C-alpha cells in the first residue's frame, strides 16, 4: 500500500473589519439594565455585534451559523433579541449571555420583518416568500401562517389590546388581519407603488405609511365593537378597498369590516426627499417619527399631544378672525370663521440630519428629559449617533459618536502578512490599516490613495502600496506617516512583488511596463535620520497591459501576466524571453510560483486554474476552479498546495501535484477579492465585497478526501430534502391561514427518531407477549428476555417511557412538522400510548398538543376506523378530567400567590413588580421637580 498525503483542515477563526452589514437593520438594545440608548445591535455577516456607542467598543457577539443576518428586533423587556436570517430561520438570543435557545424555521427565503407584541409573548415575521407567520415565543412554536400578499413583506405590526395585525408589502397593499379567525378582513389599496414603511400613532388610532414617492400618507382608524351595530348608516355592501383618495371601493366583505374597524385617509405629509422611503420608525411612545430615503438626509417629525394641537388651533383661529376683521372692517358684523385641522397641525417637522454618507438603516429612542437619541447605519460601513433636544423650539442635532475604526469605508482590495506572522495589512480605496492578528485590533490607520497591491518591506517597519493612479506609497509604521509617494507608472499599478534577495521590488501596471526598483536609504535635508526610498533601475517594455508579476523563489525567472490572456516568462538577469504560457480564454488575473520554482499556477477570469511546469512551459492540468472569475491565487509556503479565491464567494485549497480539490472554505457572502497566506502557513486572511475580513486557522485535524466528498453529497441531499414539495395537510383547504412550520432535514430526522422509538416499543411488546405465551405453555415462570441495549443504556427505562422521552426531545418549533411527516400506521399506537401518559399524568401539556394535532390532521381516517373508537373515547374522558385538574391546580397557585402578595404589601407597605417601578419613577420625577423649583426660588 502506497503512502497517502495528509492534509490539515483550515477552520474559520474570526470575522473582523465589518462594523455593520448593509442587509440587516440597526436596533437599540439594553444590556443588564444599562443606560438607555447606549448599546446598539447590528448585523455583521452571519453574526450580530453589540456595540457600546460611548466607548466605541464591541461588547458582545451573537454567533450565527452560515447564513447572513437580514433583520433584528429587540424584545420589549430588553432581555432578548430576535434575529432573522437569509435562509428564513429566526433565532432568539439572550442578551445576558449571548446564547440562543429558541429557533424557528418557517420561511423559505430571507426574513424581512420581525416584530414583538407589547408583552413579548408573540413574534410576527415577514419574508421575501410573501408569507407572514405568528410565533409563540413562550411555547416556542408556530401559531399560524398568513397568506395573501403577492410580494415581499416590508412591515408587520401588532395592535395593542386588540388581537389584530396590520402588514404592508411591496405589492402596494396594506392588509388588516383578525388573528382570532386568521383571515384578512380589510385591504387598503391607496398606494400606487410599493409600501416600504409603516408606523402606528396616537394610541394606535392613526396609521402612517411611506411609499416609493415623497408622500407620507396618514389614515385614521376607528375601532368598532365586534358583532354590535354601530348606529352609523350602512355603506354599499362589499369588501373594503381604500383607493388613493381615501374612498371605499366595492368588495364582498364590507359588513364584516364594519364590525371591527373603519379606516379613512386623513391627509399626507410631504418629505423633502423625492426618492422612496427606505425605513421609517418611531420611539416607544410614538411621539417622534424618523424616516429617510436612499440619500444621506434623515427627517425627524414630532407628533403633538392633543392639548398642544388644541392650543395651536386656537391661535390659528384667532389669527384667522383678525385677518377677517381687517378685510371686512367696513362691515360691522363679525363673520363666522372656520379653521380646518390638517395633518400638518398634528405632525410637525422637527429637523433634518445630514449624515456623512448614504443612510441604510436607523433607529431612535426617546430618553428622559426629552432627549432623542438616533443611531444611523451608513452604507460605507459606519455607525453614527446623534442627540437631539425635542423640548426646544429649533432643535439642532449634535453628533455624539462615530464608529469607523474597526473597518474600511470601501472594500479592502489588497492584503499582506508581516514576516513574523503577527501583523496583517489591509488597504482599501481611502485607508490602509494594520491589524494585530491575535487580538484583531487596529494598530495603525493611515490615509492613502486607492490601493491595489501591497507588501511589507523586510524588517516590517515600512509598507509599500501600489495605487490605482500608478504611484508607489511608502509608509512608516512606527510614526504612521507617509514617507514618500513615487510616481512609478502612468496607469493603474496592478501588481508588485518583493525580490527573493529582499533588496528590491518589481512592479507591473496598465502602462504596459514592468519596472525594477531597489531599496535605498537617503537622508533628507535638515533631518539626521535616514529614510527608505525606491531607486528605479530597469524597465521591461511589453505590448499589453500588465496584470500580475511574480519572481520565482530562486530569482532566476520573472512571470508576467498580460491582458492578451497569456503569461510571459522572462530571465531576470537579462530580461530575455523564455516561455509563453497560453491556453486561457480570458486574462490571467493572478498567478504564483511554488517554493522550489518548479510549478506555476495561473487563475483567470475564465473560471479556470492551470498548473504549468516551469522547465518547458507544459500545462500539467487545467482545473475548473470556481463558478466565477478567479480573483487571487497563492501557494502555501514550502508546499505544492495553493489557495484560490473567486467571485463565487468561495475560497478553495488545491493540491498541485495530484490536481485535487482538498477543501472549500465557505463564509463570505459576496465576491472574495483577495487573500494572504502567512509565512508559516498556519493562517489565512481573506477580504470580500461584504466589507468583512476573515481569518482562517490551520488546525491539527486531518482531512480525508473521500469523507469530504461524502459530506458534500450528504449536504446536497439534505438541501434537496428541505427544498422538497410542501407536506399536504389532509382535509385542509388552501386559504389565507396555514401551518407555521416547514419541512426541514431536522423535522425529517425527528420523525425518523419517533418511528424508530415506536418500532422498538413494538418489538419489546412482542417479546413480552412471546415470553408470556412461553410461560403459559411451560406451566412455570421463565427468565425474562433481555431488554433492548438502548433501554439498558438509558437506565432500564420502560419502552413506553422511552417513546415519551424521544417525543420530548423534539424541538418545540419542529414538533408539528415532525408529526405531519409521521405515517398513519404509527398513529394508533401513539394514541394508545397517549392515553396511558395522560392517565399517569406524564407531560400532559405536551401529550395534549400532540394528540390534538394528530386528531386534526388524521380526522378522516381516525373517525372511520372502528378499532380506534374506544381509544378515542377513553382519551376524551381522561384528557378532559386531567386538564381540568391541572387548570384547578394552576388557578389555586395563582390565587395563593396573589394572596401572599396582598398580605406582604399590607404588612410592610411595599409594592411589587410593575407597580413598584411605576411608583418609584413617579417619586423621582416629583423630587426632581421640587429641586428645580427650590433652585428657581433661590
HELIX and SHEET records of a PDB file:
HELIX    1   1 UNK A  254  UNK A  258  1                                   5    
HELIX    2   2 UNK A  306  UNK A  327  1                                  22    
HELIX    3   3 UNK A  343  UNK A  346  1                                   4    
HELIX    4   4 UNK A  368  UNK A  370  5                                   3    
HELIX    5   5 UNK A  705  UNK A  722  1                                  18    
HELIX    6   6 UNK A  745  UNK A  778  1                                  34    
HELIX    7   7 UNK A  789  UNK A  793  1                                   5    
HELIX    8   8 UNK A  799  UNK A  809  1                                  11    
HELIX    9   9 UNK A  812  UNK A  814  5                                   3    
HELIX   10  10 UNK A  815  UNK A  821  1                                   7    
HELIX   11  11 UNK A  824  UNK A  826  5                                   3    
HELIX   12  12 UNK A  827  UNK A  840  1                                  14    
HELIX   13  13 UNK A  844  UNK A  857  1                                  14    
HELIX   14  14 UNK A  859  UNK A  863  1                                   5    
HELIX   15  15 UNK A  866  UNK A  868  5                                   3    
HELIX   16  16 UNK A  869  UNK A  908  1                                  40    
HELIX   17  17 UNK A  913  UNK A  937  1                                  25    
SHEET    1   A 4 UNK A   7  UNK A  16  0                                        
SHEET    2   A 4 UNK A 693  UNK A 703 -1                                        
SHEET    3   A 4 UNK A 683  UNK A 688 -1                                        
SHEET    4   A 4 UNK A 672  UNK A 677 -1                                        
SHEET    1   B 4 UNK A  26  UNK A  29  0                                        
SHEET    2   B 4 UNK A  39  UNK A  44 -1                                        
SHEET    3   B 4 UNK A  47  UNK A  52 -1                                        
SHEET    4   B 4 UNK A  57  UNK A  62 -1                                        
SHEET    1   C 4 UNK A  69  UNK A  74  0                                        
SHEET    2   C 4 UNK A  80  UNK A  85 -1                                        
SHEET    3   C 4 UNK A  89  UNK A  94 -1                                        
SHEET    4   C 4 UNK A 100  UNK A 105 -1                                        
SHEET    1   D 5 UNK A 111  UNK A 116  0                                        
SHEET    2   D 5 UNK A 122  UNK A 127 -1                                        
SHEET    3   D 5 UNK A 132  UNK A 136 -1                                        
SHEET    4   D 5 UNK A 141  UNK A 146 -1                                        
SHEET    5   D 5 UNK A 737  UNK A 738 -1                                        
SHEET    1   E 6 UNK A 153  UNK A 159  0                                        
SHEET    2   E 6 UNK A 164  UNK A 169 -1                                        
SHEET    3   E 6 UNK A 174  UNK A 178 -1                                        
SHEET    4   E 6 UNK A 183  UNK A 188 -1                                        
SHEET    5   E 6 UNK A 241  UNK A 242  1                                        
SHEET    6   E 6 UNK A 248  UNK A 249 -1                                        
SHEET    1   F 4 UNK A 195  UNK A 201  0                                        
SHEET    2   F 4 UNK A 206  UNK A 211 -1                                        
SHEET    3   F 4 UNK A 215  UNK A 223 -1                                        
SHEET    4   F 4 UNK A 261  UNK A 270 -1                                        
SHEET    1   G 4 UNK A 279  UNK A 282  0                                        
SHEET    2   G 4 UNK A 288  UNK A 292 -1                                        
SHEET    3   G 4 UNK A 297  UNK A 303 -1                                        
SHEET    4   G 4 UNK A 347  UNK A 354 -1                                        
SHEET    1   H 4 UNK A 359  UNK A 366  0                                        
SHEET    2   H 4 UNK A 371  UNK A 378 -1                                        
SHEET    3   H 4 UNK A 382  UNK A 389 -1                                        
SHEET    4   H 4 UNK A 398  UNK A 403 -1                                        
SHEET    1   I 4 UNK A 414  UNK A 417  0                                        
SHEET    2   I 4 UNK A 423  UNK A 427 -1                                        
SHEET    3   I 4 UNK A 431  UNK A 436 -1                                        
SHEET    4   I 4 UNK A 442  UNK A 447 -1                                        
SHEET    1   J 4 UNK A 451  UNK A 456  0                                        
SHEET    2   J 4 UNK A 462  UNK A 467 -1                                        
SHEET    3   J 4 UNK A 471  UNK A 476 -1                                        
SHEET    4   J 4 UNK A 481  UNK A 487 -1                                        
SHEET    1   K 4 UNK A 493  UNK A 498  0                                        
SHEET    2   K 4 UNK A 504  UNK A 509 -1                                        
SHEET    3   K 4 UNK A 513  UNK A 523 -1                                        
SHEET    4   K 4 UNK A 530  UNK A 541 -1                                        
SHEET    1   L 4 UNK A 546  UNK A 551  0                                        
SHEET    2   L 4 UNK A 557  UNK A 562 -1                                        
SHEET    3   L 4 UNK A 567  UNK A 571 -1                                        
SHEET    4   L 4 UNK A 577  UNK A 581 -1                                        
SHEET    1   M 4 UNK A 588  UNK A 593  0                                        
SHEET    2   M 4 UNK A 599  UNK A 604 -1                                        
SHEET    3   M 4 UNK A 608  UNK A 613 -1                                        
SHEET    4   M 4 UNK A 619  UNK A 624 -1                                        
SHEET    1   N 4 UNK A 630  UNK A 635  0                                        
SHEET    2   N 4 UNK A 641  UNK A 646 -1                                        
SHEET    3   N 4 UNK A 650  UNK A 655 -1                                        
SHEET    4   N 4 UNK A 660  UNK A 666 -1                                        
END                                                                             
